[in-house]
Each structure stands twice: as structure tokens, then as C-alpha cells.
């Protein structure tokens, strides 16, 4: 007789339970695993992404890896110490210590310094205070979304909706962009994972249009996203070397939209009146669209070879003023005030050229933006005209062209100063022979922004820039009727 060994029914059942339990446990672990987090770093030298790790209840990043693309860097472990050299700057760190020494000065890390496999790890939240010690310039961190901006590298944008039917939403960017485009019912999404795009003055842009009612800016895990809400299918097209993105109706949705708009409403209870057929095309050339008329001209001072004040090795006044001018344009246009930024790139413009361009546009108000490291808060300037030099005949003396508009310039400056005072921002109103104010034939002011504290890098803080430009825009909007009366 041959014996056959068989496992009992109980043992088989136990194996099945164990196997099912293991599978379920693995499924739960995989489902609960959060996506890998990254830190997107934007700088003049390079844009790159680094992995983040969770330690001590905080997100950490390798300090050497952050600095490596930016310059010559090396690190060495010595017992519990870890020494880092970046160019000519030396930093000393101690394992499990919350403070470090950079160039002989203490630096608070906000968490313990860690070393893993010879990699020095610092809390991500320490980078805005730690990196300027090595780099000598401002650093801005968007910690929740994992985005780090080194120097004045941010890409800004504005959006305006055309009066076409159906309308077109046109985005203007300060640098070329190449976002990933995705569409879904009711929305078009642009994801910027490589560009240092930053939020406009308000993250939600509303256009008062049923077809394209709004656009929303958001950030997450090292990327910026602009979501355009639309009632019809839309597509994105690029122009101006990637600096302009136009959102417009698809070829299939445009005729339907036009047909819906062309139906003439009828009286209640009456049959609908059919739309009239389109007229036959003729050889008559189309009438060119009228040039846009601007109510305000905003001028970013300096530019090109004229750097203005040098705040640090990586921060120049000409870059701060462009950021302020773009922010002010967004604030003004969000209040329904058409605005032209006179210098929207790193271009050379003389004061005479600025005056000629502004005078030719016949805008209701000219606002020059300046920045300074001395003092606190804001200074608002109007022209100080030279004595004498009366006009003769029909021509204006160039140095006193502001004469007739000076009272309105001063009342506008006072209104701007009053709004700053209302928001508890230190402000002074001054007169100065500050060109091109003297050469402008319409109301003109200059706004000089100083940091809130002693650190000039505060001039690049988006919150502070918006606080300043929002105050100016609010005052201009309140003075709109008075300014427009002399346009």
C-alpha cells in the first residue's frame, strides 16, 4: 500500500487567508503612498528639480545638490561636523543641531541638520534665510508647492479678453513659455513645470464674459498651473516666440457660438425670428481694428545698460521696477483701467524717449516706478519745474512741459499717498527735478518703493509688491473721473 501526503483542509484555508491578507495589505500600502515630492529650482544659471525626503516631520533637501548647478561647491564630513565650500563662502554644520555658521555668522535652520550617505540635508523651510548667505542675493520659496526662485528670475504674465465674438483670451508672458496643454469639458489647463511662472496680483482673473468667464492660477509639487474656464471648446496657440498664448474657440465651436449670438430675440409668445443669412463677400478690404487707447502708462525706470541702484550681486533696480510695473498693470486692468507698460523688457530707453512715447499716447496718467534700498515704505514724487522759461507761441518748452498738468499731478500724488496711509504703509510726497516728469504734457507721478525692513530683497516679495501696487491702483481708480476729464 502507498501512502499519499495531503494537507488538511484547515491548513489550505489558512494559507488562502494569509495570501489574501498580504495582497490586501500591499494594495492598501500602494494606494496610500503619496506621490514623490520635488523641489523645482529656478535661477539664471539653470532650472532644475530635486527630490525631497520626509524626516523629523519635515521635508528635507540636499544642500550640496541645491548649490551644485550654481557654482563651484564641495563638502566634507568631519566626525559630527559637515563643512561645505561654495565659491569663496564656507558653511559649518553639526549633525542634529538646529543652527549652522556661514561666514562666521549663525544661521537658524528651523530643524535638525542631518547627514545620510555623506549627504547634508537641511529643512526646505530654511532655504530662504540660508541660501542668501552663500549666494549674496534674494531667494524666494513657495514651500507648499515646492518652488524656489533664486534672484529676479520670475516669469510674469497678464491676461486680457478681446471683444471678438467668440472672444479670445490673450496671455502675455515676460519670457518664452512652453506649457503642457490639457483640455477637459469646461476648461483648458496649462501646466508650467519648467518655467518660473508666478501668480498675478490676484490668482483668480475674472473677465465678466459668459463664454470665457475666468482663469485661475495655482501651484503644486514643483509646477504652476493656469486653468481657463470656458463654456465652449477652446484651443491654445503660441506666438511672439512663445511669449504670447491665445486661447480661442475651436473651429467646430466658433460657428455654433456665432449662430447663437446672431438669433434676434423676439417678443414673448411670438415665433422666433430666424437669423439673416450672411451677406455675400465683396472685394472691399476689412476695416482695420482701432488701436487700443490706454488710460494709464506705467514706466519701469532704468533698464538695459542703466541698472539703477545695485542692491546685491543678483538684484538690480531695473529688475525690481519691471516686476512692480507688471504688477501695477495687472492691478489697474483688474479695475477696468487699460494700461500700457512702457518698458516691459530689459531695454535701453532714454528719458527723452520715455517722454515722447508717453506724450504721443495721450494717456490720462503716467506713473514711473522706482526702487531704493534706503528708507522704508514709499515716496511719491511730482515734478519740480525750473524757474522761468515761459512758453512762447504754440510750442512747449521741453523742460517745463508739465506746467499746465502739475496741479492735477499733485492732487493725484496726494490721493495715492492717502491710500498708502490708509493701509498703514509709510509714505512721503515730494517734488524733485526727476525726468521725464518735467517733459510730460499730462498728469505724471513717480512712485519709489523702499523695503519694509532693512533687507533690500524684500522688494522682490510678491506680497509686498502687490500691497504697494494695489494701493496705487485703488487711488488711480478713485481719481479716474477727474483724470479722464482732461484727457
VEXRO-512169 format. One record per residue: x, y, z of N, C-alpha, C in turn; residue in three letters. Coordinates in steps of 0.2 Angstrom, whole numbers, plus 5000, padded with zeros to 4 digits. Example, Ala and Ser with C-alpha at 12.3 -4.5 7.8 and 13.67 -1.06 7.14 Angstrom:
2
506649725039506249785039506649845039ALA 506449895035506849955036506450005039SER 
This chain:
487
500449945000500050005000500450065000UNK 500350114995500750184995500350234998UNK 500650275003500350325007500450395003UNK 499950435002500050504999499950555004UNK 500350605005500350655010499950715007UNK 499350735011498950785008498850835014UNK 498950905013498750955018498050955020UNK 497950965026497250965029496851025026UNK 496251025026495851075023495951135027UNK 496051135034496151185038496851225036UNK 497351185035497951225033497851255026UNK 497551225021497451265015497051325016UNK 496551325020496151385021496551445025UNK 497051415029497451465032497951505027UNK 498151465023498651495018498251545013UNK 497651525012497251565007497151635011UNK 496951635017496851695021497451735022UNK 498051705023498651745023498851775016UNK 498751735011498851765004498451825003UNK 497751815004497351875003497451935007UNK 497651915014497851975018498452015016UNK 498951975013499552005010499452045004UNK 498952025000498852064994498452124996UNK 497952125000497652175003498052235006UNK 498552205010499052255013499452285008UNK 499652255003500052284998499652334994UNK 499052314993498652364989498552424993UNK 498352425000498252475004498852525004UNK 499452495005500152525005500252564999UNK 500152534993500252564987499752624986UNK 499152614988498652664987498752724991UNK 499052714997499152765002499852805001UNK 500252784996500852814995500852874992UNK 501052934995500952994992501453004986UNK 501353044981501753054975502453084978UNK 502953064974503653094976503653164976UNK 503853194981503853274981504553294978UNK 504553354975505153384972505153454973UNK 505753484973505853554974506153584967UNK 505753624964505953654957506353714959UNK 506953724956507353774957507453814951UNK 507353884951507453924946507953974947UNK 508453984942508954034943509254054936UNK 509654104936509954124930510354074927UNK 510754034931511153984929510853924926UNK 510353904929509953844927509353834931UNK 508853794928508253774931508253704932UNK 508153674938508253604939507753584945UNK 507653514945507253484950507653444955UNK 507453444961507753394966507253364970UNK 507453294972506953264976506953284984UNK 506353284987506353294994506253234998UNK 506453235004506353175008506053205015UNK 505653155018505253175024505653145030UNK 505953195034506253175040506053225046UNK 506053195052505953235058505253275057UNK 504753245053504153285052504253345048UNK 504753345044504853405039505153375033UNK 505053425028505353405021506053435021UNK 506553385019507253405018507553395011UNK 508053435010508353435003509153435004UNK 509453405000510253405000510453474998UNK 510853505003511153575002511653574996UNK 512053524996512553524991512253524984UNK 511753484983511353474977511053534975UNK 510753574980510453644978510953684975UNK 511553684978512053734976512553714970UNK 512553654969512953624963512953654957UNK 512253664954512253694947512353764947UNK 512453804953512553874953513253894954UNK 513753854955514453874956514853814958UNK 515453834960515953784962515853764970UNK 515653704971515453684978515753614980UNK 515953604986516253544989516053534996UNK 516053474998515853465005516253405008UNK 516353415015516753355018516453345025UNK 516453285027516153265034516753255038UNK 516753285044517253285049516953265056UNK 516853195058516553175064515853195064UNK 515653235068514953255068514853325065UNK 515353345062515353405058515353395050UNK 515053445047514953445039515153515037UNK 515653515033515953585031515753585023UNK 515553645021515353655014515653715012UNK 515953715006516353775002515953784996UNK 515653844995515353864989515753934987UNK 516053924981516453984979516954004984UNK 516854064987517354084992516954084999UNK 516354055000516054055006516053985009UNK 516153985016516153925020515653925025UNK 515353865025514753855030514953785034UNK 514853795041514953735045514353715048UNK 514153655048513553625051513753565055UNK 513353555060513453505065512753455065UNK 512953385065512353345065511953355071UNK 511253355069510753355075510653425078UNK 511053475075511053545078510553585073UNK 510253635076509753675073510053745070UNK 510653755072511053815069511653795066UNK 511853835061512453825057512853895057UNK 513453895055513853955054514053965047UNK 513854025044514054035037514454105037UNK 515054095035515554155035515554185042UNK 515554145047515654165054515054185057UNK 514454185054513854215057513354155058UNK 512954155063512454105065511954105060UNK 511654045058511054045054510653995057UNK 509954015058509453965061509153925055UNK 509153855056508953805051508253795052UNK 507953805058507253785059507153715060UNK 507653675060507553605061508353575062UNK 508353505063509053475064509353475057UNK 510053475057510453465052510553385052UNK 510453355046510553285045511053265040UNK 511453215041511853185036511653115035UNK 511553095028511453025026511853015020UNK 512252965020512652945015513152995013UNK 513353035018513853095016513453155013UNK 512753145013512353205010512153245016UNK 512253315016512053355021511353375019UNK 510853365024510153385022509953435027UNK 509553485024509353545028508553545027UNK 508153575032507453585030507353635025UNK 506853615020506753665015506553735017UNK 506253735023506053805025506653845027UNK 507253815028507753865030508153895024UNK 507953875017508253895012508253975010UNK 507654005012507654075011508154115015UNK 508254095021508754135025509454105025UNK 509554045023510154005022510554025016UNK 510154015010510554025003510754095002UNK 510454155004510754215003511454225006UNK 511554185012512254195015512754165010UNK 512554115006513054085001513054124994UNK 512454144992512354174985512454244985UNK 512354284991512354354991511754394988UNK 511254354986510654384983510054354986UNK 509454384984508754364987508554294985UNK 508254254989507954194987507254194990UNK 506754174985506054164987505854094987UNK 505554074992505254004992504554004993UNK 504253964988503553944989503553874992UNK 503553864998503653805002503053755000UNK 502453775001501953725000501953694993UNK 502153734988502153704981502853674979UNK 503353684983504053664981504353704976UNK 504353764976504653804971505153854974UNK 505753864971506253904974506453954969UNK 506454014970506654064965507354104967UNK 507854094964508454124966508654184961UNK 508654244964508754314961508054334957UNK 508154374953507554404949507454364943UNK 507154304944507054264938506354254936UNK 505854274940505154254939504954274933UNK 504554234930504154254923503454274926UNK 503254334923502654364925502154364919UNK 501554374920501054374914500454414916UNK 500154434910499554474911499054434906UNK 498354444907497854414903497354474901UNK 497154474895496654524893496154484888UNK 495554504888495054464884494854514878UNK 494854494872494654534867493854544866UNK 493654584862492954604861492654564855UNK 493054514853492854474847492254434849UNK 491954404844491354354845491554294841UNK 491654234844491854224851492454264853UNK 492554274860493154314862493754274862UNK 494354304862494954274863495354294869UNK 495554254873495954264879496654264878UNK 497054324878497754334876498154334883UNK 498654294883499154294889499754324886UNK 500054374889500754394888501154384893UNK 501754344892502254324897502854364896UNK 503254374901503854414901504454374898UNK 504354314897504854274895504554214891UNK 504854184886504554124882504354074887UNK 503754044885503553984889503353924884UNK 503353874887503153814883502753764888UNK 502153784890501753734895501453674892UNK 501353624896500953574894500253584894UNK 499853574888499153594887498753534888UNK 498253534892497753484893497053514893UNK 496553484889495853504889495353454892UNK 494853484895494353444898493653484897UNK 493153454898492453494897492453554902UNK 492453614899492353674903493053704905UNK 493553674903494253704905494753684900UNK 495253734900495953714897496453734902UNK 496953684903497453684908498153694905UNK 498453744907499153754905499653734911UNK 500053684911500553674916501253694915UNK 501553734919502153764918502653724923UNK 503053674921503453634925504153654925UNK 504353694919505053714918505153794919UNK 504553834919504653904919504553934926UNK 504853984928504754014934504154054935UNK 503554034932502954074932502754094939UNK 502554154940502254174947501554204946UNK 501254204952500554224952500454294950UNK 499954314946499754384945499554414952UNK 499354484952499154514958498654474961UNK 498154444957497654404960497654344957UNK 497654284960497654214957497054204953UNK 496454234954495854224950495754284946UNK 495754274940495654334935494954324932UNK 494554374933493854374930493754424925UNK 493354404919493354444913492654464912UNK 492154444916491454464915491154444908UNK 491354384906491154364900490854294901UNK 490254274898489954204899490354154895UNK 490654174890491054124886491654104889UNK 492054154891492754134895492654174901UNK 492354154906492254194912492854204917UNK 493354164917493854174922494454124920UNK 495054144923495654104923495954104930UNK 496154044932496354034939497154004939UNK 497554044943498254024944498353984950UNK 498653924950498853884956499553854955UNK 499753824961500453794961500353724965UNK 500753674963500853614967501353574964UNK 501753544969502353494968502753524962UNK 503053584963503553604958503253624952UNK 502653644951502353664945501853724946UNK 501753764941501253814941500753794936UNK 500153814937499553794933499053854932UNK 498953864926498453914924497853874921UNK 497253884924496653844921496153904919UNK 496053894912495553944909494853904909UNK 494353934912493653914912493353934906UNK 493053894902492653914895492053874895UNK 491553904892490853874891490853844884UNK 491353854880491453814873492153784873UNK 492253734868492853704867493353754865UNK 493953764868494453804866495153774865UNK 495553804861496253784860496753844861UNK 497353824862497953864864498353874857UNK 498553934856499053944850499653994853UNK 500253984850500854014853501054064847UNK 501354124850501654174845502154214849UNK 502454264845502954304848503454264852UNK 503754214848504254174851504054144858UNK 503454124859503254094865503054144870UNK 503054204869502854254874502154264874UNK 501754244869501054254869500754194868UNK 500254184872499754124871499054144871UNK 498754124865498054144864497554084865UNK 497054094869496554044870495954064866UNK 495754024861495154044856494753984855UNK 494153994852493653944851493953894846UNK 493853834846494053784841493553794835UNK 493853774829493453784823492753764823UNK 492653704827491953674827491553714832UNK 491753754837491353784842491253854840UNK 491653884836491553954834490953974830UNK 490853934824490153944821489553934825UNK 489553884829488953874834488853934838UNK 489453964841489354024845489154084841UNK 489354094835489154144831488454144829UNK 488254084828487554074826487054084832UNK 487254064838486854084844486854154845UNK 487354194844487354264845486954304840UNK 486854274834486554304828485854304828UNK 485554264832484754254833484454314836UNK 484054344833483754404836483154394841UNK 483254414847482654404852482054424849UNK 481454394851480854414849480454424855UNK 479854454854479354474860479154414863UNK 478954414869478654354872478054324869UNK 478054254867477454224864477554234856UNK 477954274854478054274846478454224844UNK 478454204838478854154835479554184834UNK 480054144835480754174834480954194827UNK 481254244827481454274820482154244818UNK 482154214812482754174810483254224809UNK 483854204810484454244808484554264801UNK 484754324799484854344792485454304789UNK 485354284783485954254780486554304779UNK 487154274780487754314779487754344773UNK 487954414772488054444766488554414762UNK 488554424755489054394751489654434751UNK 490254404751490854434752490954474746UNK 491254534748491454584742492254594742UNK 492454634738493154644737493354704742UNK 492954734745493054784750493554764755UNK 494154794756494554764762494254784768UNK 494454734773494154744780494454804783UNK 494054834788494254894791494754874797UNK 495354904797495754884802495554904809UNK 495654854814495454874821495754934824UNK 495354974828495655034831496155014836UNK 496755054836497255044841496955054848UNK 497255014852496955024859497155084862UNK 496755124866496855184869496955164876UNK 497555194879497755174886497555234890UNK 497255214896497155274901497755284905UNK 498155234907498755244911499355214907UNK 499955254908500555224905501055214912UNK 501255154912501655134918502355124915UNK 502855164918503555164916504055134921UNK 504355074919504855044924505555084923UNK 505755114928506355154927506955114925UNK 507455144923508155114921508055064916UNK 508455014915508454964910509054964905UNK 509154904903509754894898510354904902UNK 510754954899511454974902511355014908UNK 510755044909510655084915510355034921UNK 510755014925510554964930510154994936UNK 510255064937509955094943510355074949UNK 510055074954510355054961510554984961UNK 511154964963511354894964511254874971UNK 510754824972510554804979511054744981UNK 511254704976511654654978511954624971UNK 512354574972512654544966512154524961UNK 511554504963511054474959510354514959UNK 510354574962509754614962509954684960UNK 509554704955509654774952509054804952UNK 509054874952508454914952508054904946UNK 508354894940508054894934507554834934UNK 507754774937507354714938506754724942UNK 506854754948506354764953505754814950UNK 506054864946505554914943505054874938UNK 505354834934504954794929504454754933UNK 504654714938504154674942503554724945UNK 503754784947503254824950502854854945UNK 503054864939502654894933502154844931UNK 502454784930501954724928501354714933UNK 501554714940501054704945500554764945UNK 500854824944500354884944499954884938UNK 500154854932499754854926499154804927UNK 499354744931498854694932498354724937UNK 498554764942498054794947497654844943UNK 497854884939497454934936496954904931UNK 497254854927496754824922496254784926UNK 496354754931495854714935495354764938UNK 495454834938494954884939494654914933UNK 494754884927494554914921494854974918UNK 495554984920495955034918496455014913UNK 496355024906496855004901497455034902UNK 498054994902498655014905499254984900UNK 499655034898500255014894500855014899UNK 501254964899501954964902502454984897UNK 502755044898503255074893503855034892UNK 504155004898504754964897504554894900UNK 504454844896504154784898504754724897UNK 505354754896505954704895506554744897UNK 507154714896507754744898508054784892UNK 507654834891507854884885508154944887UNK 508554974883508855044884508355094882UNK 508055134886507655194884507855254888UNK 508055304884508255374887507655404890UNK 507755454894507155494897506855534892UNK 507155554887506855594881506355544878UNK 506655484876506155434873505555414877UNK 505655404883505055394888504555454887UNK 504755514887504355564887503955574880UNK 504355564875504055564868503555514868UNK 503655444870503155394869502555404873UNK 502655434880502055444884501655504881UNK 501955554879501655614876501255594870UNK 501555554866501155534860500555484861UNK 500555454867499955414868499355444871UNK 499555504874498955554877498655514882UNK 498955474886498655444892498455494897UNK 497955464901497655514907498155524912UNK 498655474914499155474919499755434917UNK 500355464919500955424918501255414925UNK 501455354926501655334933502355294932UNK 502855324934503555294934503655254940UNK 503955194940504155154946504855154947UNK 505055174953505755174955505855124961UNK 506455104963506555064969507155094973UNK 507255084979507855114983507955064989UNK 508555064991508655024997508655065004UNK 508755135003508755175009508055195011UNK 507955205017507255225020506755165020UNK 506155185022505655125022505055155019UNK 504655105016503955125013504055155006UNK 503655205005503555234998503655314998UNK 503955334993503955404991503655424985UNK 503155474985502855484979503055554976UNK 503255564970503555624968503155654962UNK 503155724962502955764956503555804954UNK 503455834948503955874945504155934949UNK 504755954949504956024951505256054945UNK 504856104943504956144937505556194938UNK 505956204933506456264934506056334933UNK 506356374936506156444937506156484930UNK 505656514928505656554922505456504916UNK 505756534910505656494904504956484902UNK 504656544902503956544899503856524892UNK 503356484890503256464883503156534879UNK 503356524873503256574868502856544862UNK 502356574859501956544854501656484855UNK 501556434850501156374851501656314853UNK 502256324854502756274856502856274864UNK 502956214866503056204873503856194875UNK 504056234880504756224882504856154885UNK 505356114882505356044884505456034892UNK 505856084895505956074902505456094907UNK 504856124904504356144908503656124905UNK 503656064901503056044898502556024903UNK 502756004909502255984914501856044917UNK 502056104916501756164919501056154920UNK 500656154914499956154915499656094918UNK 499956034918499655974922499855974929UNK 500356014931500656004938500156004943UNK 499656044943499156044949498755974949UNK 498555944943498255884944498755824945UNK 499355834943499855784946499955784953UNK 499955844956500055844963499455824967UNK 498755834964498255804968498155734967UNK 498455704962498455634961498955604966UNK 499555634966500055614971499755614978UNK 499355664980499155664986498555604988UNK 498255594982497755534983498055464984UNK 498655454980499055394981499355394988UNK 499655454990499855454997499355435002UNK 498755465001498255455006498055375007UNK 498055345001497855275001498455235004UNK 499055255003499655215007499555225015UNK 499355285017499255305024498655265026UNK 498155255022497555215025497755145026UNK 498255115022498455045023499055045028UNK 499255095031499755105036500455085033UNK 500555115027501255105024501555175024UNK 502155175027502455245027502555275020UNK 502355335020502355375013502555445014UNK 502955475009503055545009502955575002UNK 502655635001502555664995503155714994UNK 503455714988504055764987503955784980UNK 504355844979504455864972505155864971UNK 505355844965506055844963506155854955UNK 506655874953506855884946506955814943UNK 506455774943506555704941506255694934UNK 506755684929506555674922506355604922UNK 505855594917505555634912504955674915UNK 504755674921504155714924504155784921UNK 504655814921504655884918504455894911UNK 504555844907504455844900503755814898UNK 503355794902502755764901502155814900UNK 501755814895501155864895500555844898UNK 500555784901499955764905500155754912UNK 499655734917499755714924500255664924UNK 500755674929501355624929501555624937UNK 501655564939501955554946502555494945UNK 502955494950503455444951503355414958UNK 503355344958503255304965503955274966UNK 504255284971504855254973504755204979UNK 504955144978504755094983505355074987UNK 505355074994505955054998505654995002UNK 506154955004505954895008505554915014UNK 505254865017504854875023505354875029UNK 505854835029506454825034507054855031UNK 507654815033508254835031508554795026UNK 508154745023508454695018508154715012UNK 508554735007508354755000507954694996UNK 508154634998507754584995507054584996UNK 506854615001506054625002505754654997UNK 506054694992505754724987505554674982UNK 505754614982505554564977505054514980UNK 504854524986504254484989503654504985UNK 503254454982502654464979502154494983UNK 502054474989501554504994501654584995UNK 502354604996502454674997502354714990UNK 502554684985502454714978501654724977UNK 501254674978500554684977500254734982UNK 500554734988500254784993500354854991UNK 500954864988501154934985500754954979UNK 500754904974500354924968499654924968UNK 499354884973498654884974498454954977UNK 498854984981498655044984498655104978UNK 499155094974499255144969498655144964UNK 498455074962497955064958497255084961UNK 497155074967496555094970496455174970UNK 497055214971496955284971496855304964UNK 497155274959497055304952496355284950UNK 496055234952495355214950494955264953UNK 495055284960494655334963494655404960UNK 495255414956495355484953495255484946UNK 494955424943494855414936494455464933UNK 493855484936493455534933493855604932UNK 494155624937494555684937495155684932UNK 495455624931496055624927495755614920UNK 495155584919494955574912494655634909UNK 494455684913494155744911494555784907UNK 495255784908495755824904496055784899UNK 495855724897496155684893496155704886UNK 
